[in-house]
Amino acid sequence: MAKRIHKTKKTPLFKNVGFYFVLLYALLTLGMIVQVFTVNVIPMKYAMIVCVILLLLLLGMYYLQFGKKVNKVNKVLGKILIVILAVFLGVGNWYLFKTGSAFSRMTGDDTQTSIVSVVVMKENKAESIEDLKNSKFGLTKTGTQDIMKKGLADIKKDAGQDISTVDYKSYKTIADDLYDGKIDAIIMDEATRSLFEDNHSKFDSETRIVKSYKYKTTTKDISKNVNVTSEPFNIYITGIDTYGTISTVSRSDVNMIATVNPKTHQILLTSIPRDYYVPQPCQGGQTDKLTHTGIFGVDCTVETVENYFGIDINYYVRVNFSSVENIVNALGGITVNNPVAFTASDGTYSYEAGEVYMDGAKALRFARERYNLGGGDRDRGKNQMRVITGIINKAISPSIITNYTSILDAVSGSFQTNMSNSEMTSLIKMQINDMSGWDIEQISVNGTGNGSAWSPANGFNSWVMEPNVNTVKRAVEVIKKVENGEDVKALAQQVMEENTADE
């Protein structure tokens, strides 16, 4: 009688524990591949290599679990290997997710935050707007009237009735009247707070806020898009004089044009003094300090500079005091070439001549100091360029890999630009592709101080810097040469020497 042949039943895949190891690994691999192309910061040739390696590893893991010639020991080793590789894939996915999220927060942002506050003297007993409903409110008729109208409407709503207001044209007069008791409260746009401090240095400590109202507005699209990997472009770097939220509207205390030529790997930083006395479209063409354009929004600052210099500004970058500290600290500090030794006017830091290592707080103090510098605001602008140069040099160095996530967190919360996500990632891919260094040159424009020029934003005569038109023409000349692909190292040095001689 013939023997009966017994066929061994195959165990279904889903009942094999190895199936779930491979499934987990496959999902992580798929996630990594999707993110590589979604985040789009890795050049295509490297992205394809990464994908091929990931797929080959996936096939290898599958074979180790289901290959016919694989014994039990190797299957166990395969599971251990899957766990190890899965950890690396998980970390990689997390890094890519963080990168994508950071770029989304930084780029293409077209919102700005305006704050209207009701301010009283410190000793005033009012705790709410209702407590002030029968009081006399002062408000200015200069600055951002649209925001002030919104604030006034909400204040009336909280008061439950109409309120008594007095209109002012001068920040000095309205502050004086608050201090003298002629009015009980000020309705102020927080972007103008520093204008009050110009006349009452202890304004912050001698007054308090009863209530603030926040308004988000959309800025108009002022970007002039180009192919950032092959065409030259100008970025306006504006630093607002506040801590905290980067979208907050405030004075523009750092004013700089960064001219970038991606083909020649040349960057030119052109510093403009904050008190430059220039016509401003947002004030009806009236002439005022450049710093006051920030009160009306970054689009006003950019348009003012475009008109005066006769150049196109393709993009802008906004930073604030928090930005500098956070970014420099995340980079692990920067090295700045300081030409002249000095001590900060508040006594916090001393800076030797030569190469100086700085953490965030020290770099910020270096960039803000002007009183103990021979050239005052001119030298402050030069030091700001030195800090930015230090940041760029550190940011493009391989050492940032160790602090990658910290840098992303710092930059994404303290940096705002209208450059699109795709433009930003294109620049990063270009840099990864060739890993070339950048030649960073610095120039500035100059002028003459005038202590009695009319300031429409202030509402009284103020100290300004009347532009030296020749230095502006020279700056535009150097900018155009960078755009045309010419080497400007010698010319930039010559322009800086000319400006120093004129100071």
NORVEN-V953888 format. One record per backbone hydrogen bond with DSSP energy under -0.5 kcal/mol. NH is the residue of the N-H (numbers start at 1). CO is the residue of the C=O. If there is no record, write none. Layout:
# NORVEN-V953888
nh: [NH & NH]
co: [CO & CO]
This chain:
# NORVEN-V953888
nh: [6 & 7 & 15 & 16 & 17 & 19 & 20 & 20 & 21 & 22 & 23 & 24 & 25 & 26 & 27 & 28 & 29 & 30 & 31 & 32 & 33 & 34 & 35 & 36 & 37 & 38 & 39 & 40 & 40 & 46 & 47 & 48 & 49 & 50 & 51 & 52 & 53 & 54 & 55 & 56 & 57 & 58 & 59 & 60 & 61 & 62 & 63 & 64 & 65 & 65 & 66 & 67 & 70 & 71 & 75 & 76 & 77 & 78 & 79 & 80 & 81 & 82 & 83 & 84 & 85 & 86 & 87 & 88 & 89 & 90 & 91 & 92 & 93 & 94 & 95 & 96 & 97 & 98 & 99 & 100 & 101 & 102 & 103 & 104 & 105 & 106 & 107 & 108 & 109 & 112 & 113 & 114 & 114 & 116 & 117 & 117 & 118 & 119 & 119 & 120 & 122 & 124 & 132 & 132 & 133 & 135 & 137 & 137 & 138 & 139 & 140 & 141 & 145 & 148 & 149 & 150 & 151 & 152 & 153 & 154 & 155 & 156 & 157 & 158 & 159 & 160 & 161 & 164 & 165 & 166 & 168 & 171 & 172 & 174 & 175 & 176 & 177 & 178 & 179 & 180 & 181 & 182 & 183 & 184 & 185 & 186 & 187 & 188 & 188 & 190 & 190 & 192 & 193 & 195 & 196 & 196 & 197 & 198 & 199 & 200 & 203 & 206 & 207 & 208 & 210 & 211 & 213 & 215 & 217 & 217 & 219 & 219 & 222 & 224 & 225 & 228 & 230 & 231 & 233 & 235 & 236 & 237 & 237 & 238 & 238 & 239 & 240 & 240 & 241 & 242 & 248 & 249 & 250 & 252 & 253 & 253 & 254 & 255 & 256 & 257 & 258 & 258 & 259 & 259 & 260 & 260 & 261 & 262 & 265 & 266 & 267 & 268 & 269 & 269 & 270 & 270 & 271 & 271 & 272 & 276 & 277 & 278 & 278 & 280 & 283 & 284 & 285 & 286 & 288 & 290 & 291 & 292 & 293 & 294 & 295 & 296 & 297 & 300 & 301 & 302 & 303 & 304 & 305 & 306 & 307 & 308 & 309 & 310 & 311 & 314 & 314 & 315 & 317 & 318 & 319 & 321 & 321 & 322 & 324 & 325 & 326 & 327 & 328 & 329 & 330 & 331 & 332 & 333 & 334 & 336 & 338 & 338 & 339 & 342 & 344 & 347 & 351 & 352 & 354 & 356 & 356 & 358 & 363 & 364 & 365 & 366 & 367 & 368 & 369 & 373 & 376 & 378 & 380 & 381 & 382 & 383 & 384 & 385 & 386 & 387 & 388 & 389 & 390 & 391 & 392 & 393 & 394 & 395 & 396 & 397 & 400 & 401 & 402 & 403 & 404 & 407 & 408 & 409 & 410 & 411 & 412 & 413 & 414 & 414 & 415 & 416 & 417 & 418 & 424 & 425 & 426 & 427 & 428 & 429 & 430 & 431 & 432 & 433 & 434 & 435 & 439 & 440 & 441 & 441 & 443 & 445 & 448 & 450 & 453 & 453 & 455 & 456 & 456 & 459 & 460 & 462 & 464 & 465 & 466 & 466 & 468 & 469 & 471 & 472 & 473 & 474 & 475 & 476 & 477 & 478 & 479 & 480 & 481 & 482 & 483 & 484 & 485 & 486 & 488 & 492 & 493 & 494 & 495 & 496 & 497 & 498 & 499 & 500 & 501 & 502 & 503 & 503]
co: [4 & 5 & 12 & 13 & 15 & 16 & 16 & 17 & 17 & 18 & 19 & 20 & 21 & 22 & 23 & 24 & 25 & 26 & 27 & 28 & 29 & 30 & 31 & 32 & 33 & 34 & 35 & 35 & 36 & 43 & 43 & 44 & 45 & 46 & 47 & 48 & 49 & 50 & 51 & 52 & 53 & 54 & 55 & 56 & 57 & 58 & 59 & 60 & 61 & 62 & 62 & 63 & 67 & 69 & 71 & 72 & 73 & 74 & 75 & 76 & 77 & 78 & 79 & 80 & 81 & 82 & 83 & 84 & 85 & 86 & 87 & 88 & 89 & 90 & 91 & 92 & 93 & 94 & 95 & 96 & 97 & 98 & 99 & 100 & 101 & 102 & 103 & 419 & 417 & 217 & 247 & 112 & 215 & 213 & 115 & 188 & 211 & 117 & 186 & 208 & 206 & 121 & 128 & 129 & 130 & 132 & 135 & 164 & 185 & 166 & 187 & 168 & 143 & 144 & 145 & 146 & 147 & 148 & 149 & 150 & 151 & 152 & 153 & 154 & 155 & 156 & 156 & 135 & 163 & 137 & 139 & 458 & 458 & 170 & 171 & 172 & 173 & 174 & 175 & 176 & 178 & 177 & 177 & 136 & 136 & 119 & 138 & 117 & 186 & 115 & 188 & 189 & 190 & 192 & 192 & 193 & 193 & 194 & 196 & 196 & 200 & 202 & 203 & 120 & 118 & 118 & 116 & 114 & 112 & 215 & 110 & 217 & 220 & 314 & 223 & 226 & 227 & 227 & 260 & 258 & 315 & 235 & 256 & 236 & 317 & 254 & 238 & 319 & 251 & 240 & 245 & 113 & 294 & 291 & 239 & 251 & 239 & 253 & 237 & 270 & 235 & 256 & 257 & 268 & 233 & 258 & 266 & 260 & 261 & 261 & 439 & 259 & 267 & 441 & 257 & 268 & 269 & 443 & 255 & 273 & 465 & 276 & 288 & 286 & 280 & 281 & 280 & 283 & 278 & 276 & 274 & 289 & 290 & 291 & 292 & 293 & 294 & 297 & 297 & 298 & 299 & 300 & 301 & 302 & 303 & 304 & 305 & 306 & 306 & 234 & 312 & 234 & 236 & 416 & 238 & 240 & 242 & 242 & 320 & 321 & 322 & 323 & 324 & 325 & 326 & 327 & 329 & 328 & 358 & 356 & 336 & 354 & 337 & 351 & 349 & 344 & 342 & 350 & 338 & 336 & 354 & 334 & 359 & 360 & 361 & 362 & 363 & 364 & 365 & 370 & 373 & 375 & 376 & 377 & 378 & 379 & 380 & 381 & 382 & 383 & 384 & 385 & 386 & 387 & 388 & 389 & 390 & 391 & 392 & 394 & 397 & 398 & 399 & 400 & 401 & 403 & 404 & 405 & 406 & 407 & 408 & 409 & 410 & 411 & 411 & 318 & 106 & 316 & 420 & 421 & 422 & 423 & 424 & 425 & 426 & 427 & 428 & 429 & 430 & 431 & 265 & 438 & 267 & 439 & 269 & 271 & 466 & 464 & 450 & 462 & 460 & 287 & 454 & 455 & 455 & 453 & 450 & 275 & 448 & 464 & 446 & 467 & 468 & 468 & 469 & 470 & 471 & 472 & 473 & 474 & 475 & 476 & 477 & 478 & 479 & 480 & 482 & 481 & 486 & 488 & 489 & 490 & 491 & 492 & 493 & 494 & 495 & 496 & 497 & 498 & 499 & 500]
